[in-house]
Amino acid sequence: MSVSTCLRKFELFFWVGCRVYSQALLVLDDDDFYTLQSMFNLGQQRGIATSLNTLVYSTHCPAAVAKSSAARQPPPPYPGWALASP
């Protein structure tokens, strides 16, 4: 089974899971979400939100990801810096 076949196979399950989670967030009030933590605890909620944010950001904004990784690397202090020996 190739990766693309596997991805297509689980795409429906991922979509249904996101849809159910979205509906649950619409139905839960603040007391259920924060105090009772009836569906997930806050650590699990943070993990879900971080994972989905990373997935969406890296798949739908690849130019921004490339730009931000390039922006993190400072320019060399002078030409030939990498070749200079201490």
VEXTI-640785 format. One record per residue (C-alpha): residue in one letter; residue number from 1; x, y, z. Coordinates in steps of 0.02 Angstrom, whole numbers. Example, Ala and Ser with C-alpha at 12.3 -4.5 7.8 and 13.67 -1.06 7.14 Angstrom:
BEGIN
REC   code   pos     east    north       up
REC      a     1      615     -225      390
REC      s     2      684      -53      357
//
This chain:
BEGIN
REC   code   pos     east    north       up
REC      m     1        0        0        0
REC      s     2       73      166      -53
REC      v     3       75      321       54
REC      s     4      -50      413      -57
REC      t     5     -172      267      -46
REC      c     6     -154      263      142
REC      l     7     -182      451      153
REC      r     8     -338      442       47
REC      k     9     -403      299      152
REC      f    10     -383      394      316
REC      e    11     -436      563      248
REC      l    12     -619      525      283
REC      f    13     -581      472      462
REC      f    14     -481      631      490
REC      w    15     -621      738      417
REC      v    16     -753      652      525
REC      g    17     -645      671      681
REC      c    18     -620      857      647
REC      r    19     -806      879      614
REC      v    20     -854      792      777
REC      y    21     -726      893      875
REC      s    22     -790     1054      797
REC      q    23     -969     1011      841
REC      a    24     -920      968     1019
REC      l    25     -833     1136     1039
REC      l    26     -992     1222      980
REC      v    27    -1100     1127     1105
REC      l    28     -987     1139     1259
REC      d    29    -1004     1292     1368
REC      d    30     -858     1369     1464
REC      d    31     -897     1272     1623
REC      d    32     -892     1105     1532
REC      f    33     -733     1153     1439
REC      y    34     -629     1229     1580
REC      t    35     -699     1166     1745
REC      l    36     -772      994     1710
REC      q    37     -658      957     1563
REC      s    38     -788      830     1509
REC      m    39     -720      790     1336
REC      f    40     -531      816     1352
REC      n    41     -423      890     1488
REC      l    42     -336     1055     1453
REC      g    43     -170      973     1413
REC      q    44     -252      866     1281
REC      q    45     -345     1017     1212
REC      r    46     -180     1111     1197
REC      g    47     -101      963     1108
REC      i    48     -245      951      984
REC      a    49     -242     1138      949
REC      t    50      -53     1140      926
REC      s    51      -54      990      810
REC      l    52     -193     1059      701
REC      n    53     -111     1231      696
REC      t    54       54     1155      641
REC      l    55      -32     1046      511
REC      v    56     -131     1189      435
REC      y    57       14     1312      440
REC      s    58      139     1193      360
REC      t    59       20     1128      226
REC      h    60      -67     1290      175
REC      c    61       72     1416      202
REC      p    62      231     1332      138
REC      a    63      304     1496       76
REC      a    64      283     1572      250
REC      v    65      366     1420      329
REC      a    66      515     1434      210
REC      k    67      525     1621      240
REC      s    68      520     1604      430
REC      s    69      655     1469      431
REC      a    70      765     1576      319
REC      a    71      734     1728      429
REC      r    72      797     1634      582
REC      q    73      972     1615      509
REC      p    74     1074     1773      531
REC      p    75     1190     1826      391
REC      p    76     1375     1788      412
REC      p    77     1476     1928      494
REC      y    78     1593     1945      343
REC      p    79     1624     1859      176
REC      g    80     1715     1694      193
REC      w    81     1664     1678      377
REC      a    82     1622     1492      362
REC      l    83     1792     1458      284
REC      a    84     1892     1552      416
REC      s    85     1982     1445      543
REC      p    86     1994     1496      726
//
